[in-house]
Amino acid sequence: MKQALYGISGGLVAGLLFLSILFLGPLSNRQDAAPVESQAATVSAVATSSAVATESATVSAVVSQSCSVKEFLEADGILDLQAQVVDVSTSAVLLDVNSKVGARTASVLKLVTAAAALETLGPNYVVTTRVYVDSLDPSILYVVGAGDVTLSRTDVTSQSVYKNAPKLATLIRQITKALPGQTFSQIVVDSSLYGAKNGDWKNDWDKKGIAEGYMSRVSALQIDGDRNNPAGKDSARGSDPVARAGKWFREALGAAGTKAVVVNGIAPTTAREIAKVTSRPIKEWIDYMLVVSDNTLAEALARLVAIDTGFGTSFASLDGAYKLALKNTGLDLSSLRIEDGSGLSDYNAASPALINSLLGLIQAGYGDFEVIKDGMPVAGTPGSLSYRLEDAAGKITAKTGWIQTGYTLAGFMQTPDGGNLLFTIYNLGKVTEANREAMDDLAMGIYNCGTLLGNQ
């Protein structure tokens, strides 16, 4: 594991990183957003820098300032609110509403998934899908999945939603070269890496995610995220991604696969490898996962983290895997509970203070975490913030979240007064679009107050 390379304590790492950000200034944002201005460190900022990194800020650390967002806090659309806002330049907590309590995060959890993946796997990790031929019967092929949900059936001149994804066509060319003239009687699809033969589904997930195209069943072998339309982000998914992968593989074989029967199975150790393709590096997965909130990629990354940390391959393995993956960051993980990698479950939990602490590490350039900020949506640009927070276009970079029981938002603000804020907001309850608008109004109120924001 990549995490084993870190030899110093997590707390020291977090403290040193926050000192460095205070003196050197934050990293620049993605290219289509204005860069964050450097902040000059002061003696008082150095003295309080640990407040962001370790969640140790207390009520007494909340500053009293002149700009109020009370009207937004008390708006009808605000339900069960949890929030925290931190001034990066001083580490002062400008707003705190029940911020230390773990609660459901919705897709803000994808920030944690990205961090865990970068800590264990590294940004350049790739996943390899392999094809084997039976050692005794060359008409039997084994297609073995290793967790790449981006493998695509699109032709070589077309793109799926996953840019430059590996192609079935590439596998077919390699098979044809290795076995010229061979026809096939059987295609064995092997998704055994995750255990579930037909793909896994969490009991508390809403099944409409399949029909509405925002989630596929979790499997080690699937093609185009199991979308009906490879180029449609929200295209409907199927009920058995492994069987559909076998079907599309057989079709890609053309005449050589016409009579082949697709069956589930496990490739024997005696089978001979004849073809393979590798995914794009997971830093590209993370970028797409964050900007459009792709749940299928999030669950794929979560399982890879669990496997890499040795915790297993099921949903139950994720909590321990994430906590081990993140142990060297210095984050206080006491509020963290991981039920899935995407944030779809109501039973995930992380406090706003923990998310802000993670944002602080991202801002400070900890490890490979700059990959996370590069992938986060920016107000006024394509992605899940394209039509929101329009008056702060290019100035707010944030991960959005929505489930039926809450809206969430967490990220960075470059405020009109030259400030640089970290913020996390949860608006929890049975939500409608009005509750999202109320949360966004609060975010804009915070943005307009900037560093003068008070906990009022």
ABEGO torsion letter per residue (X at the ends): XAAAABABBAAAAAAAAAAAAAAAEBBBBBAABBBBBBBBBBAAAAAAAAAAAAGABBAAABBBBABBAAAAAABAABBBBBBBBBBAAAGBBABBBGAABBBBAEAAAAAAAAAAAAAAAEAABBBBBBBBBBAABAABBBBBBAGBAABBABBAABBBABBGBBBAAAAAAAAAAABBGBBBABBBBBAAAAGBAAEBBBAABBAAAAAAGABBBBBABBBGGGBABAABAABBBBABAAAAAAAAAAAAAEAAAAABBBBBEBBBAABBBABBBBBBBAAAAAAAAAAAGBAAAAAAAAAAAAAAAGAEABAAAAAAAAAAAAAAAGBBAAABBBABAAGABAABBBBAAAAAAAAAAAAAGBEAAAAAAAABBBBGBBEAAAABGAAABGABBBBBBBBAAEBBBBEBBBBAAGBBBBBBBBBBEBBBAAAAAAAAAAAAAAAAAEAABBBX
